[in-house]
Amino acid sequence: MKTVKITTEYITLQQLLKMENIISSGGAAKYYLVENEVYVNGELEQRRGRKLYSKDQIKVGKDEFVIE
């Protein structure tokens, strides 16, 4: 599990996907989430604007991330 450190109160799911080079641009997030399963705290998530706070756990394919 990879730790993602943030300096703001939250980041969006789209920002996380871009930071981790899973998508190349913010616009790709919408299509990525339709075609791939992404889980936030164990629940399937398809909103690219989903706010991710400290301690949230995100699973993208085989990769897992935790916000710190």
VENWOSUL-V360107 format. One line per field, one symbol per residue. phi: phi as a letter, one per 20 degrees, with the letter a starting at -180 (. if undefined). psi: psi as a letter, one per 30 degrees, with the letter a starting at -180 (. if undefined). burial: I if it has 9 or more other C-alpha atoms within 8 Angstrom, else O. A space follows every 10 residues. Layout:
# VENWOSUL-V360107
phi->???
psi->???
burial->???
This chain:
# VENWOSUL-V360107
phi->.eedecddfb ceggffffge lecebgfffg ffffececdd lndgccefeg eddgnfdccc meecccec
psi->kkkjklflel lleeeeeeeg helfleffee eefefkkkkj hfkkkgjfgk kklkfkkkkj bfkklkk.
burial->OOOOOIOOOI IIIIIIIIOO OOIOOIOIII OIIOOOIIII OOOOIOOIOI OIIIOIIIII OOOIIIII
